[in-house]
Amino acid sequence: MPKAFLIDTTRCTACRGCQVACKEWKNLPPVATKQTGTHQNPPDLTPFNLKLVRFSEHLDGGVVSWYFFPDQCRHCLDAPCKMAASDPEAIIQDKETGAIIYTDKTAKEDFDVIRGACPYDIPRQNPDTKVLVKCDMCIDRVKANMLPMCVKSCAMGAMNFGERDEMLRLGESRLAEVKKTAPKAQLLNPKDVAVIYLVADDPKKYWKNAMAQAPSPLTRQQFLAKAFAPVRGIARSISG
């Protein structure tokens, strides 16, 4: 059965436990950073930071409000990055969980095309191996009937994981509750992704790529990927 996350940002305290747990489980190396005037660190996703709690500060009527957004791959149900790949084996979708998985074959893909196809600007490239990387839903843990590490580490209950239908029901239930005090609350792209965010305010206040714009025209890269997909398929069949 397809899996899904529900990330309830109203319960996120920006402890960054999920960010650290992801890095530790994946045994990812440290990344040199510097103070840029924000508690957010590192400044952006990197090949070695597949999850990042984004901080956004807003002044409204003399009151400072903080918005926290644990950013990661959305594991789109119909992933644009997968459609944009020239090799169908470079980016695959696990049939059991729905997870979008980048394989070592992404090293031969055009990084700008793959990243440009993502409406959330998630993919990054390992500078040494050239392999493209992102969150893989902790598929090793999920296949072993364990929670993704970020969910396991969340002490505040902001991160939830389970069967997609279950997460959608939980999301609607939480949304109804949050709307009592935050009428602008919404679920972000729940019909299109397996990582569903609940936000209490305008998504742009959290992060510019928090929500994919719909309807959204295909990017040039996506258009070319779709246009040449049949040609690539014929070429592969001829080459055997």
C-alpha positions in Angstrom: 0.0 0.0 0.0 1.3 3.5 -0.8 2.7 5.4 2.2 2.6 9.1 3.1 3.8 11.6 5.6 1.7 14.3 7.3 3.9 17.1 8.5 1.9 19.4 10.9 3.9 22.6 11.0 1.6 23.9 13.8 3.3 21.4 16.1 6.9 22.0 14.8 9.2 23.8 17.3 12.2 23.8 15.0 14.2 21.6 17.3 15.8 20.2 14.1 15.7 16.7 15.6 14.4 15.4 12.2 17.2 17.1 10.4 19.9 15.7 12.6 18.4 12.2 12.7 18.2 12.1 8.9 21.9 13.1 8.6 22.9 10.5 11.2 21.0 7.6 9.8 22.3 8.3 6.4 25.8 8.7 7.8 26.2 11.9 5.8 29.4 14.0 6.2 29.4 17.5 7.9 28.9 20.6 5.8 30.9 23.8 6.5 28.6 26.7 7.1 28.7 30.2 8.5 26.4 32.6 10.4 24.1 34.4 7.9 21.8 36.1 10.4 19.3 33.3 10.7 18.9 30.2 13.0 18.5 28.2 9.8 21.5 26.1 9.2 22.7 25.1 6.6 21.3 27.9 4.4 19.8 25.4 2.0 19.5 21.7 1.1 22.8 20.2 0.1 23.9 16.8 -1.2 24.6 15.9 2.5 21.5 17.5 4.0 18.5 15.8 2.6 16.2 17.4 5.2 16.2 21.0 6.3 14.1 22.9 8.8 13.6 26.3 7.2 13.1 29.3 9.4 11.1 32.3 8.3 10.5 35.5 10.4 7.7 37.9 9.8 6.6 41.2 11.4 2.9 41.7 11.3 1.3 44.6 13.3 4.3 44.9 15.5 4.3 41.2 16.4 7.1 38.9 15.3 5.9 35.5 14.1 8.1 32.5 13.3 7.3 30.0 10.7 9.1 26.6 10.6 9.1 24.3 7.6 10.8 20.9 7.6 11.7 20.7 3.9 12.2 17.5 2.0 11.3 15.6 -1.1 7.6 15.3 -1.6 7.6 11.9 -3.3 5.2 13.1 -5.9 2.6 10.6 -7.0 3.5 11.5 -10.7 7.0 12.7 -10.2 8.1 15.3 -12.7 11.8 14.5 -12.0 11.1 10.8 -13.0 9.4 12.0 -16.2 12.3 14.2 -17.0 15.0 11.5 -16.7 16.4 10.2 -19.9 16.9 6.7 -18.5 13.8 5.1 -17.0 16.0 3.2 -14.5 17.7 6.3 -13.2 14.7 7.4 -11.1 12.2 4.8 -10.1 9.0 4.6 -8.0 8.9 1.8 -5.5 5.6 0.0 -6.2 5.0 -1.0 -2.6 5.5 2.3 -0.8 5.3 4.9 -3.7 8.7 6.3 -2.7 10.6 8.0 -5.5 14.1 6.6 -5.5 17.2 8.0 -7.2 19.7 5.3 -8.4 23.3 5.5 -9.2 22.3 5.9 -12.8 21.3 9.5 -12.1 25.0 10.3 -12.4 24.6 10.2 -16.2 21.5 12.5 -16.1 21.5 16.2 -16.8 21.3 17.6 -13.3 19.9 21.0 -14.5 17.0 19.2 -16.3 16.1 17.0 -13.3 16.3 19.8 -10.8 14.5 22.2 -13.1 11.6 19.7 -13.4 11.0 19.6 -9.6 8.4 22.2 -8.5 9.9 22.1 -5.0 13.6 22.5 -6.0 14.7 19.4 -4.1 17.3 17.4 -6.1 21.0 18.0 -5.3 24.1 16.5 -6.9 27.0 14.8 -5.1 30.0 16.8 -6.4 32.3 13.8 -6.3 30.1 11.0 -7.7 27.7 13.2 -9.7 24.9 11.0 -8.4 21.7 13.0 -7.7 20.4 12.7 -4.2 17.4 13.5 -2.0 15.2 12.0 0.7 14.4 8.3 -0.1 11.6 8.0 2.5 14.1 5.9 4.6 12.9 3.0 2.4 15.4 0.7 4.2 13.6 1.3 7.5 10.1 1.3 6.0 10.7 -2.0 4.3 11.7 -3.3 7.7 8.4 -2.0 9.2 10.1 0.9 11.0 9.3 4.6 10.8 11.4 7.0 8.7 14.1 8.3 10.9 12.8 11.9 10.9 9.3 10.7 12.1 10.9 8.5 14.7 12.9 11.5 16.1 10.0 14.0 16.2 9.2 14.6 19.9 6.4 17.1 19.2 4.3 14.8 17.0 4.6 17.2 14.1 5.7 14.3 11.8 3.4 11.4 11.0 3.8 8.4 8.7 1.6 5.6 7.6 -0.8 4.4 4.9 -1.7 7.2 2.6 -5.5 6.9 3.3 -4.8 7.1 7.0 -2.6 10.2 6.7 -5.2 11.9 4.5 -7.8 11.3 7.1 -5.5 12.5 9.9 -4.7 15.6 7.8 -8.3 16.5 7.3 -9.0 16.0 11.0 -6.1 18.2 12.1 -7.0 20.8 9.5 -10.5 21.1 10.9 -9.1 21.6 14.3 -6.5 24.2 13.3 -9.0 26.2 11.2 -10.9 27.0 14.4 -8.1 29.5 15.3 -6.3 29.8 12.0 -8.8 30.2 9.1 -6.1 30.3 6.5 -4.9 26.9 7.3 -4.6 24.4 4.5 -3.1 21.1 3.4 -0.5 21.6 0.6 -1.0 19.6 -2.6 -2.6 16.6 -0.8 -3.8 15.0 -4.1 -0.3 15.2 -5.7 2.3 14.3 -3.1 3.1 11.7 -0.5 4.5 14.3 1.9 1.6 16.5 2.9 2.1 19.6 4.9 -0.4 21.3 7.1 0.2 25.0 7.4 -1.7 27.6 9.4 -1.0 30.6 7.1 0.0 31.6 3.6 2.4 28.9 2.3 4.7 31.6 0.9 5.4 32.8 4.5 7.0 29.4 5.2 9.0 28.9 2.1 8.8 30.1 -1.5 8.6 26.5 -2.7 6.4 25.2 0.0 3.5 24.6 -2.4 3.5 23.8 -6.1 1.4 26.2 -8.0 -1.6 24.6 -9.7 -2.3 24.6 -12.5 1.3 25.0 -13.4 2.6 24.9 -17.0 5.3 22.5 -17.9 8.8 23.9 -17.7 10.9 23.8 -20.8 12.9 20.9 -19.4 9.7 19.0 -18.6 8.3 19.7 -22.0 11.4 18.5 -23.8 11.5 15.4 -21.5 7.9 14.5 -22.5 8.4 15.4 -26.1 11.4 13.2 -26.6 10.4 10.3 -24.4 8.9 8.3 -27.3 12.0 8.9 -29.4 14.2 7.7 -26.5 12.0 4.6 -26.1 12.3 3.7 -29.8 16.1 4.3 -29.7 16.5 2.0 -26.7 14.4 -0.8 -28.3 16.5 -0.6 -31.5 19.7 -0.7 -29.5 18.4 -3.7 -27.6 
